[in-house]
Amino acid sequence: MYNTTDNANLSFHGHVLISDVDTGEVLLDKFNAINFENMAIAIANLLANQTDNGDGFYISKIAFGRGGTIVDANGNITYKTPKTNGASGSLYEPNFGANADQAVEKAIGSFHVSNNNGSYRDLTSVVTLDYNEPAEALASDNAADFDDAESYVFDELALVGDNDAFLTHLIFHPIQKSQNRKLEIRYTLRITAGS
């Protein structure tokens, strides 16, 4: 009889690339923080084929927020700490537009899972904010005040499970979403098991 213990050393690394579809300009290229408690809950429930009151633990959307930074009068940016401690992790301000009562989320239609021979897999989702999203956004990307909700400036993103649990949180320099821009958000989660 064998008496062995395998330590899987399961790890996650998230990376976000935001670019302007028309110009190719990269607006953000950054790694994010992981909510390890929610990720562990999700993995255990996925492996057990369990749901949470009918909602799954799989990643279903990207949430946008605008409370991750403080910009002072001189343009200096202070970045807040990602909210990834505990199951109640969330965005600082779950909207980046004029409707303060409505969270701004974009459903993920499909994923690409890398096919390699190693002990990791990349789960990549691509979400596009089209020209008319959101419909109330300014015509061009020249906001004078990033703190004004009507400017549609966002500075935080998160991958969210179907059960509304936040699995990641990323805070970055503010980006304005206006109607003259079509933005592509490429969110990759690398899952590594083994040494």
QUIDAUR-V274946 format. One record per backbone hydrogen bond with DSSP energy under -0.5 kcal/mol. CO is the residue of the C=O (numbers start at 1). NH is the residue of the N-H. E is the energy in kcal/mol with one decimal. If there is no record, write none. Layout:
{{CO:NH:E} {CO:NH:E}}
//
This chain:
{{5:7:-0.6} {6:8:-0.8} {8:194:-4.7} {11:192:-2.6} {13:190:-3.5} {14:32:-1.9} {15:188:-3.1} {16:30:-2.2} {17:186:-3.1} {18:27:-2.7} {18:28:-1.7} {19:21:-0.6} {19:184:-2.8} {20:24:-2.5} {25:20:-2.5} {25:27:-0.7} {28:18:-2.3} {30:16:-3.1} {32:14:-0.6} {33:169:-2.2} {34:36:-1.1} {35:39:-2.2} {36:40:-2.5} {37:41:-2.2} {38:42:-2.4} {39:43:-2.6} {40:44:-2.4} {41:45:-2.2} {42:46:-2.7} {43:47:-2.6} {44:48:-1.5} {45:50:-2.9} {46:49:-1.0} {51:53:-0.6} {52:55:-1.9} {55:52:-3.3} {56:163:-0.7} {58:162:-2.2} {60:108:-2.5} {61:160:-2.6} {62:106:-2.5} {63:158:-1.4} {64:104:-0.6} {65:155:-2.1} {65:156:-1.4} {68:80:-2.9} {70:72:-0.6} {70:78:-2.7} {72:75:-2.0} {76:72:-2.4} {77:79:-0.5} {78:70:-2.2} {82:84:-1.3} {84:86:-0.7} {86:89:-1.5} {89:166:-0.6} {93:66:-1.7} {93:95:-1.7} {94:104:-1.0} {95:66:-0.7} {98:100:-1.3} {99:102:-1.4} {101:103:-0.5} {103:105:-0.7} {104:64:-2.9} {106:62:-2.3} {107:109:-0.7} {110:126:-0.6} {112:114:-0.5} {112:124:-2.9} {114:116:-0.6} {119:193:-2.8} {121:123:-0.6} {121:191:-2.9} {122:114:-2.4} {122:124:-0.7} {123:189:-2.6} {124:112:-2.5} {125:187:-2.6} {127:185:-3.5} {128:130:-0.8} {129:183:-2.0} {130:133:-1.9} {132:134:-0.5} {134:137:-1.7} {138:179:-3.0} {140:142:-1.7} {145:148:-0.9} {147:149:-0.5} {148:151:-2.1} {149:152:-1.3} {152:177:-3.2} {154:175:-2.6} {155:172:-2.2} {156:65:-2.4} {157:170:-2.7} {158:63:-2.6} {159:167:-2.7} {159:168:-1.1} {160:60:-2.6} {160:61:-1.6} {161:164:-2.2} {165:161:-2.8} {165:167:-0.5} {167:35:-2.9} {169:33:-2.2} {170:157:-1.9} {175:154:-2.9} {176:178:-0.7} {178:181:-1.4} {181:183:-0.6} {182:21:-3.3} {183:129:-2.8} {183:185:-0.5} {184:19:-2.2} {184:186:-0.6} {185:127:-2.7} {185:187:-0.7} {186:17:-2.2} {186:188:-0.6} {187:125:-2.6} {188:15:-2.8} {188:190:-0.6} {189:123:-2.8} {189:191:-0.5} {190:13:-1.9} {190:192:-0.5} {191:121:-2.2} {192:11:-2.7}}
//
